Amino acid sequence: MTDNTIPPELEFAEDDDMRQRDRRLNRTRLVAWIVIGALILTGGGATVLALIFG
């Protein structure tokens, strides 16, 4: 018997987990920036409408 107890198909599972974690983090950051931008645009638009229609 060998000392390697990790099956060959699972040997690089950590690398896949890291890639998935990085992709999820990047997607979360992208969604967060989109939400921040939308909040700024809608907040600014509401301010302009309030100034116009007083």
mmJSON file of the N, C-alpha and C atoms, coordinates in Angstrom:
{"data_MODEL":{"atom_site":{
"group_PDB":["ATOM","ATOM","ATOM","ATOM","ATOM","ATOM","ATOM","ATOM","ATOM","ATOM","ATOM","ATOM","ATOM","ATOM","ATOM","ATOM","ATOM","ATOM","ATOM","ATOM","ATOM","ATOM","ATOM","ATOM","ATOM","ATOM","ATOM","ATOM","ATOM","ATOM","ATOM","ATOM","ATOM","ATOM","ATOM","ATOM","ATOM","ATOM","ATOM","ATOM","ATOM","ATOM","ATOM","ATOM","ATOM","ATOM","ATOM","ATOM","ATOM","ATOM","ATOM","ATOM","ATOM","ATOM","ATOM","ATOM","ATOM","ATOM","ATOM","ATOM","ATOM","ATOM","ATOM","ATOM","ATOM","ATOM","ATOM","ATOM","ATOM","ATOM","ATOM","ATOM","ATOM","ATOM","ATOM","ATOM","ATOM","ATOM","ATOM","ATOM","ATOM","ATOM","ATOM","ATOM","ATOM","ATOM","ATOM","ATOM","ATOM","ATOM","ATOM","ATOM","ATOM","ATOM","ATOM","ATOM","ATOM","ATOM","ATOM","ATOM","ATOM","ATOM","ATOM","ATOM","ATOM","ATOM","ATOM","ATOM","ATOM","ATOM","ATOM","ATOM","ATOM","ATOM","ATOM","ATOM","ATOM","ATOM","ATOM","ATOM","ATOM","ATOM","ATOM","ATOM","ATOM","ATOM","ATOM","ATOM","ATOM","ATOM","ATOM","ATOM","ATOM","ATOM","ATOM","ATOM","ATOM","ATOM","ATOM","ATOM","ATOM","ATOM","ATOM","ATOM","ATOM","ATOM","ATOM","ATOM","ATOM","ATOM","ATOM","ATOM","ATOM","ATOM","ATOM","ATOM","ATOM","ATOM","ATOM","ATOM","ATOM","ATOM"],
"id":[1,2,3,4,5,6,7,8,9,10,11,12,13,14,15,16,17,18,19,20,21,22,23,24,25,26,27,28,29,30,31,32,33,34,35,36,37,38,39,40,41,42,43,44,45,46,47,48,49,50,51,52,53,54,55,56,57,58,59,60,61,62,63,64,65,66,67,68,69,70,71,72,73,74,75,76,77,78,79,80,81,82,83,84,85,86,87,88,89,90,91,92,93,94,95,96,97,98,99,100,101,102,103,104,105,106,107,108,109,110,111,112,113,114,115,116,117,118,119,120,121,122,123,124,125,126,127,128,129,130,131,132,133,134,135,136,137,138,139,140,141,142,143,144,145,146,147,148,149,150,151,152,153,154,155,156,157,158,159,160,161,162],
"type_symbol":["N","C","C","N","C","C","N","C","C","N","C","C","N","C","C","N","C","C","N","C","C","N","C","C","N","C","C","N","C","C","N","C","C","N","C","C","N","C","C","N","C","C","N","C","C","N","C","C","N","C","C","N","C","C","N","C","C","N","C","C","N","C","C","N","C","C","N","C","C","N","C","C","N","C","C","N","C","C","N","C","C","N","C","C","N","C","C","N","C","C","N","C","C","N","C","C","N","C","C","N","C","C","N","C","C","N","C","C","N","C","C","N","C","C","N","C","C","N","C","C","N","C","C","N","C","C","N","C","C","N","C","C","N","C","C","N","C","C","N","C","C","N","C","C","N","C","C","N","C","C","N","C","C","N","C","C","N","C","C","N","C","C"],
"label_atom_id":["N","CA","C","N","CA","C","N","CA","C","N","CA","C","N","CA","C","N","CA","C","N","CA","C","N","CA","C","N","CA","C","N","CA","C","N","CA","C","N","CA","C","N","CA","C","N","CA","C","N","CA","C","N","CA","C","N","CA","C","N","CA","C","N","CA","C","N","CA","C","N","CA","C","N","CA","C","N","CA","C","N","CA","C","N","CA","C","N","CA","C","N","CA","C","N","CA","C","N","CA","C","N","CA","C","N","CA","C","N","CA","C","N","CA","C","N","CA","C","N","CA","C","N","CA","C","N","CA","C","N","CA","C","N","CA","C","N","CA","C","N","CA","C","N","CA","C","N","CA","C","N","CA","C","N","CA","C","N","CA","C","N","CA","C","N","CA","C","N","CA","C","N","CA","C","N","CA","C","N","CA","C","N","CA","C","N","CA","C"],
"label_alt_id":[null,null,null,null,null,null,null,null,null,null,null,null,null,null,null,null,null,null,null,null,null,null,null,null,null,null,null,null,null,null,null,null,null,null,null,null,null,null,null,null,null,null,null,null,null,null,null,null,null,null,null,null,null,null,null,null,null,null,null,null,null,null,null,null,null,null,null,null,null,null,null,null,null,null,null,null,null,null,null,null,null,null,null,null,null,null,null,null,null,null,null,null,null,null,null,null,null,null,null,null,null,null,null,null,null,null,null,null,null,null,null,null,null,null,null,null,null,null,null,null,null,null,null,null,null,null,null,null,null,null,null,null,null,null,null,null,null,null,null,null,null,null,null,null,null,null,null,null,null,null,null,null,null,null,null,null,null,null,null,null,null,null],
"label_comp_id":["MET","MET","MET","THR","THR","THR","ASP","ASP","ASP","ASN","ASN","ASN","THR","THR","THR","ILE","ILE","ILE","PRO","PRO","PRO","PRO","PRO","PRO","GLU","GLU","GLU","LEU","LEU","LEU","GLU","GLU","GLU","PHE","PHE","PHE","ALA","ALA","ALA","GLU","GLU","GLU","ASP","ASP","ASP","ASP","ASP","ASP","ASP","ASP","ASP","MET","MET","MET","ARG","ARG","ARG","GLN","GLN","GLN","ARG","ARG","ARG","ASP","ASP","ASP","ARG","ARG","ARG","ARG","ARG","ARG","LEU","LEU","LEU","ASN","ASN","ASN","ARG","ARG","ARG","THR","THR","THR","ARG","ARG","ARG","LEU","LEU","LEU","VAL","VAL","VAL","ALA","ALA","ALA","TRP","TRP","TRP","ILE","ILE","ILE","VAL","VAL","VAL","ILE","ILE","ILE","GLY","GLY","GLY","ALA","ALA","ALA","LEU","LEU","LEU","ILE","ILE","ILE","LEU","LEU","LEU","THR","THR","THR","GLY","GLY","GLY","GLY","GLY","GLY","GLY","GLY","GLY","ALA","ALA","ALA","THR","THR","THR","VAL","VAL","VAL","LEU","LEU","LEU","ALA","ALA","ALA","LEU","LEU","LEU","ILE","ILE","ILE","PHE","PHE","PHE","GLY","GLY","GLY"],
"label_asym_id":["A","A","A","A","A","A","A","A","A","A","A","A","A","A","A","A","A","A","A","A","A","A","A","A","A","A","A","A","A","A","A","A","A","A","A","A","A","A","A","A","A","A","A","A","A","A","A","A","A","A","A","A","A","A","A","A","A","A","A","A","A","A","A","A","A","A","A","A","A","A","A","A","A","A","A","A","A","A","A","A","A","A","A","A","A","A","A","A","A","A","A","A","A","A","A","A","A","A","A","A","A","A","A","A","A","A","A","A","A","A","A","A","A","A","A","A","A","A","A","A","A","A","A","A","A","A","A","A","A","A","A","A","A","A","A","A","A","A","A","A","A","A","A","A","A","A","A","A","A","A","A","A","A","A","A","A","A","A","A","A","A","A"],
"label_entity_id":["1","1","1","1","1","1","1","1","1","1","1","1","1","1","1","1","1","1","1","1","1","1","1","1","1","1","1","1","1","1","1","1","1","1","1","1","1","1","1","1","1","1","1","1","1","1","1","1","1","1","1","1","1","1","1","1","1","1","1","1","1","1","1","1","1","1","1","1","1","1","1","1","1","1","1","1","1","1","1","1","1","1","1","1","1","1","1","1","1","1","1","1","1","1","1","1","1","1","1","1","1","1","1","1","1","1","1","1","1","1","1","1","1","1","1","1","1","1","1","1","1","1","1","1","1","1","1","1","1","1","1","1","1","1","1","1","1","1","1","1","1","1","1","1","1","1","1","1","1","1","1","1","1","1","1","1","1","1","1","1","1","1"],
"label_seq_id":[1,1,1,2,2,2,3,3,3,4,4,4,5,5,5,6,6,6,7,7,7,8,8,8,9,9,9,10,10,10,11,11,11,12,12,12,13,13,13,14,14,14,15,15,15,16,16,16,17,17,17,18,18,18,19,19,19,20,20,20,21,21,21,22,22,22,23,23,23,24,24,24,25,25,25,26,26,26,27,27,27,28,28,28,29,29,29,30,30,30,31,31,31,32,32,32,33,33,33,34,34,34,35,35,35,36,36,36,37,37,37,38,38,38,39,39,39,40,40,40,41,41,41,42,42,42,43,43,43,44,44,44,45,45,45,46,46,46,47,47,47,48,48,48,49,49,49,50,50,50,51,51,51,52,52,52,53,53,53,54,54,54],
"pdbx_PDB_ins_code":[null,null,null,null,null,null,null,null,null,null,null,null,null,null,null,null,null,null,null,null,null,null,null,null,null,null,null,null,null,null,null,null,null,null,null,null,null,null,null,null,null,null,null,null,null,null,null,null,null,null,null,null,null,null,null,null,null,null,null,null,null,null,null,null,null,null,null,null,null,null,null,null,null,null,null,null,null,null,null,null,null,null,null,null,null,null,null,null,null,null,null,null,null,null,null,null,null,null,null,null,null,null,null,null,null,null,null,null,null,null,null,null,null,null,null,null,null,null,null,null,null,null,null,null,null,null,null,null,null,null,null,null,null,null,null,null,null,null,null,null,null,null,null,null,null,null,null,null,null,null,null,null,null,null,null,null,null,null,null,null,null,null],
"Cartn_x":[0.819,0.0,0.867,0.364,1.138,0.675,1.478,1.137,0.116,-0.058,-0.98,-2.416,-3.179,-4.547,-5.575,-5.128,-6.041,-6.23,-7.485,-7.702,-7.265,-6.82,-6.311,-7.339,-8.619,-9.636,-9.89,-9.501,-9.699,-8.403,-7.335,-6.031,-5.981,-6.647,-6.601,-7.911,-8.668,-9.96,-9.78,-8.7,-8.47,-8.309,-7.641,-7.464,-8.807,-9.679,-11.008,-11.81,-11.693,-12.403,-11.916,-10.616,-10.067,-10.573,-10.619,-11.113,-12.573,-13.367,-14.79,-14.965,-14.17,-14.251,-13.874,-12.83,-12.415,-13.492,-14.099,-15.16,-16.355,-16.717,-17.849,-17.548,-16.318,-15.935,-15.981,-15.475,-15.51,-16.947,-17.803,-19.204,-19.893,-19.581,-20.166,-19.729,-18.452,-17.955,-18.628,-18.808,-19.451,-20.891,-21.61,-23.004,-23.052,-22.121,-22.09,-21.858,-20.924,-20.662,-21.853,-22.532,-23.729,-24.813,-25.01,-26.016,-25.649,-24.377,-23.939,-24.188,-23.836,-24.073,-25.554,-26.389,-27.823,-28.38,-27.908,-28.371,-27.962,-26.755,-26.289,-27.114,-27.335,-28.11,-29.553,-30.193,-31.591,-31.699,-30.737,-30.744,-30.541,-29.62,-29.387,-30.596,-31.224,-32.422,-33.561,-33.724,-34.78,-34.516,-33.262,-32.916,-33.238,-32.891,-33.168,-34.678,-35.44,-36.899,-37.495,-36.964,-37.458,-37.165,-36.012,-35.678,-36.563,-36.859,-37.67,-39.117,-39.673,-41.101,-41.345,-40.284,-40.317,-41.331],
"Cartn_y":[-1.182,0.0,1.252,2.29,3.525,4.477,5.486,6.488,7.493,7.556,8.514,8.006,8.645,8.196,8.983,9.983,10.783,10.091,9.816,9.211,10.165,9.64,10.499,11.496,11.119,12.042,13.217,13.09,14.176,14.919,14.571,15.126,16.641,17.169,18.597,19.283,18.717,19.287,20.66,20.869,22.166,23.274,22.983,23.979,24.388,23.425,23.723,24.553,24.223,24.989,26.434,26.624,27.984,28.776,28.132,28.82,29.19,28.275,28.565,29.69,29.689,30.731,32.091,32.099,33.351,33.863,32.946,33.367,33.917,33.258,33.721,35.087,35.289,36.572,37.675,37.389,38.382,38.715,37.697,37.923,38.751,38.474,39.235,40.694,40.924,42.297,43.029,42.351,42.965,43.354,42.453,42.751,43.897,43.929,45.005,46.354,46.425,47.688,48.117,47.161,47.492,48.058,47.447,47.936,49.328,49.544,50.868,51.912,51.583,52.507,52.808,51.791,51.995,52.867,52.654,53.474,54.937,55.151,56.529,57.189,56.457,57.026,57.316,56.389,56.612,57.67,57.712,58.753,60.12,60.219,61.481,61.882,60.905,61.193,61.67,61.084,61.508,62.921,63.254,64.606,65.632,65.309,66.229,66.413,65.327,65.431,66.244,66.053,66.834,68.319,68.643,70.054,70.649,69.886,70.378,70.579,69.56,69.6,70.118,70.388,70.977,70.448],
"Cartn_z":[0.0,0.0,0.0,-0.647,-0.696,0.392,0.649,1.653,1.135,-0.185,-0.78,-0.614,0.28,0.539,-0.265,-1.034,-1.845,-3.189,-3.568,-4.883,-5.993,-7.111,-8.195,-8.709,-8.736,-9.263,-8.325,-7.056,-6.088,-5.776,-6.44,-6.101,-6.283,-7.308,-7.582,-7.224,-6.318,-5.932,-5.281,-4.548,-3.904,-4.93,-6.048,-7.096,-7.683,-7.904,-8.44,-7.442,-6.161,-5.132,-5.091,-5.237,-5.225,-6.424,-7.61,-8.809,-8.65,-8.118,-7.916,-6.905,-5.848,-4.836,-5.425,-6.269,-6.912,-7.855,-8.639,-9.559,-8.799,-7.694,-6.896,-6.285,-5.815,-5.241,-6.291,-7.493,-8.565,-8.963,-9.034,-9.379,-8.291,-7.036,-5.931,-5.994,-6.274,-6.394,-7.539,-8.677,-9.833,-9.503,-8.883,-8.509,-7.512,-6.564,-5.577,-6.249,-7.209,-7.901,-8.745,-9.359,-10.142,-9.233,-8.079,-7.127,-6.625,-6.305,-5.835,-6.911,-8.158,-9.258,-9.447,-9.367,-9.52,-8.397,-7.189,-6.067,-6.247,-6.725,-6.949,-8.052,-9.154,-10.263,-9.862,-9.184,-8.796,-7.714,-6.803,-5.776,-6.395,-7.343,-8.038,-8.865,-9.509,-10.297,-9.433,-8.27,-7.355,-6.863,-6.618,-6.179,-7.265,-8.49,-9.61,-9.766,-9.724,-9.846,-8.686,-7.504,-6.345,-6.537,-7.108,-7.337,-8.448,-9.467,-10.584,-10.149,-9.508,-9.161,-7.753,-7.016,-5.697,-4.811],
"occupancy":[1.0,1.0,1.0,1.0,1.0,1.0,1.0,1.0,1.0,1.0,1.0,1.0,1.0,1.0,1.0,1.0,1.0,1.0,1.0,1.0,1.0,1.0,1.0,1.0,1.0,1.0,1.0,1.0,1.0,1.0,1.0,1.0,1.0,1.0,1.0,1.0,1.0,1.0,1.0,1.0,1.0,1.0,1.0,1.0,1.0,1.0,1.0,1.0,1.0,1.0,1.0,1.0,1.0,1.0,1.0,1.0,1.0,1.0,1.0,1.0,1.0,1.0,1.0,1.0,1.0,1.0,1.0,1.0,1.0,1.0,1.0,1.0,1.0,1.0,1.0,1.0,1.0,1.0,1.0,1.0,1.0,1.0,1.0,1.0,1.0,1.0,1.0,1.0,1.0,1.0,1.0,1.0,1.0,1.0,1.0,1.0,1.0,1.0,1.0,1.0,1.0,1.0,1.0,1.0,1.0,1.0,1.0,1.0,1.0,1.0,1.0,1.0,1.0,1.0,1.0,1.0,1.0,1.0,1.0,1.0,1.0,1.0,1.0,1.0,1.0,1.0,1.0,1.0,1.0,1.0,1.0,1.0,1.0,1.0,1.0,1.0,1.0,1.0,1.0,1.0,1.0,1.0,1.0,1.0,1.0,1.0,1.0,1.0,1.0,1.0,1.0,1.0,1.0,1.0,1.0,1.0,1.0,1.0,1.0,1.0,1.0,1.0],
"B_iso_or_equiv":[0.0,0.0,0.0,0.0,0.0,0.0,0.0,0.0,0.0,0.0,0.0,0.0,0.0,0.0,0.0,0.0,0.0,0.0,0.0,0.0,0.0,0.0,0.0,0.0,0.0,0.0,0.0,0.0,0.0,0.0,0.0,0.0,0.0,0.0,0.0,0.0,0.0,0.0,0.0,0.0,0.0,0.0,0.0,0.0,0.0,0.0,0.0,0.0,0.0,0.0,0.0,0.0,0.0,0.0,0.0,0.0,0.0,0.0,0.0,0.0,0.0,0.0,0.0,0.0,0.0,0.0,0.0,0.0,0.0,0.0,0.0,0.0,0.0,0.0,0.0,0.0,0.0,0.0,0.0,0.0,0.0,0.0,0.0,0.0,0.0,0.0,0.0,0.0,0.0,0.0,0.0,0.0,0.0,0.0,0.0,0.0,0.0,0.0,0.0,0.0,0.0,0.0,0.0,0.0,0.0,0.0,0.0,0.0,0.0,0.0,0.0,0.0,0.0,0.0,0.0,0.0,0.0,0.0,0.0,0.0,0.0,0.0,0.0,0.0,0.0,0.0,0.0,0.0,0.0,0.0,0.0,0.0,0.0,0.0,0.0,0.0,0.0,0.0,0.0,0.0,0.0,0.0,0.0,0.0,0.0,0.0,0.0,0.0,0.0,0.0,0.0,0.0,0.0,0.0,0.0,0.0,0.0,0.0,0.0,0.0,0.0,0.0],
"pdbx_formal_charge":[null,null,null,null,null,null,null,null,null,null,null,null,null,null,null,null,null,null,null,null,null,null,null,null,null,null,null,null,null,null,null,null,null,null,null,null,null,null,null,null,null,null,null,null,null,null,null,null,null,null,null,null,null,null,null,null,null,null,null,null,null,null,null,null,null,null,null,null,null,null,null,null,null,null,null,null,null,null,null,null,null,null,null,null,null,null,null,null,null,null,null,null,null,null,null,null,null,null,null,null,null,null,null,null,null,null,null,null,null,null,null,null,null,null,null,null,null,null,null,null,null,null,null,null,null,null,null,null,null,null,null,null,null,null,null,null,null,null,null,null,null,null,null,null,null,null,null,null,null,null,null,null,null,null,null,null,null,null,null,null,null,null],
"auth_seq_id":[1,1,1,2,2,2,3,3,3,4,4,4,5,5,5,6,6,6,7,7,7,8,8,8,9,9,9,10,10,10,11,11,11,12,12,12,13,13,13,14,14,14,15,15,15,16,16,16,17,17,17,18,18,18,19,19,19,20,20,20,21,21,21,22,22,22,23,23,23,24,24,24,25,25,25,26,26,26,27,27,27,28,28,28,29,29,29,30,30,30,31,31,31,32,32,32,33,33,33,34,34,34,35,35,35,36,36,36,37,37,37,38,38,38,39,39,39,40,40,40,41,41,41,42,42,42,43,43,43,44,44,44,45,45,45,46,46,46,47,47,47,48,48,48,49,49,49,50,50,50,51,51,51,52,52,52,53,53,53,54,54,54],
"auth_comp_id":["MET","MET","MET","THR","THR","THR","ASP","ASP","ASP","ASN","ASN","ASN","THR","THR","THR","ILE","ILE","ILE","PRO","PRO","PRO","PRO","PRO","PRO","GLU","GLU","GLU","LEU","LEU","LEU","GLU","GLU","GLU","PHE","PHE","PHE","ALA","ALA","ALA","GLU","GLU","GLU","ASP","ASP","ASP","ASP","ASP","ASP","ASP","ASP","ASP","MET","MET","MET","ARG","ARG","ARG","GLN","GLN","GLN","ARG","ARG","ARG","ASP","ASP","ASP","ARG","ARG","ARG","ARG","ARG","ARG","LEU","LEU","LEU","ASN","ASN","ASN","ARG","ARG","ARG","THR","THR","THR","ARG","ARG","ARG","LEU","LEU","LEU","VAL","VAL","VAL","ALA","ALA","ALA","TRP","TRP","TRP","ILE","ILE","ILE","VAL","VAL","VAL","ILE","ILE","ILE","GLY","GLY","GLY","ALA","ALA","ALA","LEU","LEU","LEU","ILE","ILE","ILE","LEU","LEU","LEU","THR","THR","THR","GLY","GLY","GLY","GLY","GLY","GLY","GLY","GLY","GLY","ALA","ALA","ALA","THR","THR","THR","VAL","VAL","VAL","LEU","LEU","LEU","ALA","ALA","ALA","LEU","LEU","LEU","ILE","ILE","ILE","PHE","PHE","PHE","GLY","GLY","GLY"],
"auth_asym_id":["A","A","A","A","A","A","A","A","A","A","A","A","A","A","A","A","A","A","A","A","A","A","A","A","A","A","A","A","A","A","A","A","A","A","A","A","A","A","A","A","A","A","A","A","A","A","A","A","A","A","A","A","A","A","A","A","A","A","A","A","A","A","A","A","A","A","A","A","A","A","A","A","A","A","A","A","A","A","A","A","A","A","A","A","A","A","A","A","A","A","A","A","A","A","A","A","A","A","A","A","A","A","A","A","A","A","A","A","A","A","A","A","A","A","A","A","A","A","A","A","A","A","A","A","A","A","A","A","A","A","A","A","A","A","A","A","A","A","A","A","A","A","A","A","A","A","A","A","A","A","A","A","A","A","A","A","A","A","A","A","A","A"],
"auth_atom_id":["N","CA","C","N","CA","C","N","CA","C","N","CA","C","N","CA","C","N","CA","C","N","CA","C","N","CA","C","N","CA","C","N","CA","C","N","CA","C","N","CA","C","N","CA","C","N","CA","C","N","CA","C","N","CA","C","N","CA","C","N","CA","C","N","CA","C","N","CA","C","N","CA","C","N","CA","C","N","CA","C","N","CA","C","N","CA","C","N","CA","C","N","CA","C","N","CA","C","N","CA","C","N","CA","C","N","CA","C","N","CA","C","N","CA","C","N","CA","C","N","CA","C","N","CA","C","N","CA","C","N","CA","C","N","CA","C","N","CA","C","N","CA","C","N","CA","C","N","CA","C","N","CA","C","N","CA","C","N","CA","C","N","CA","C","N","CA","C","N","CA","C","N","CA","C","N","CA","C","N","CA","C","N","CA","C","N","CA","C"],
"pdbx_PDB_model_num":[1,1,1,1,1,1,1,1,1,1,1,1,1,1,1,1,1,1,1,1,1,1,1,1,1,1,1,1,1,1,1,1,1,1,1,1,1,1,1,1,1,1,1,1,1,1,1,1,1,1,1,1,1,1,1,1,1,1,1,1,1,1,1,1,1,1,1,1,1,1,1,1,1,1,1,1,1,1,1,1,1,1,1,1,1,1,1,1,1,1,1,1,1,1,1,1,1,1,1,1,1,1,1,1,1,1,1,1,1,1,1,1,1,1,1,1,1,1,1,1,1,1,1,1,1,1,1,1,1,1,1,1,1,1,1,1,1,1,1,1,1,1,1,1,1,1,1,1,1,1,1,1,1,1,1,1,1,1,1,1,1,1]
}}}
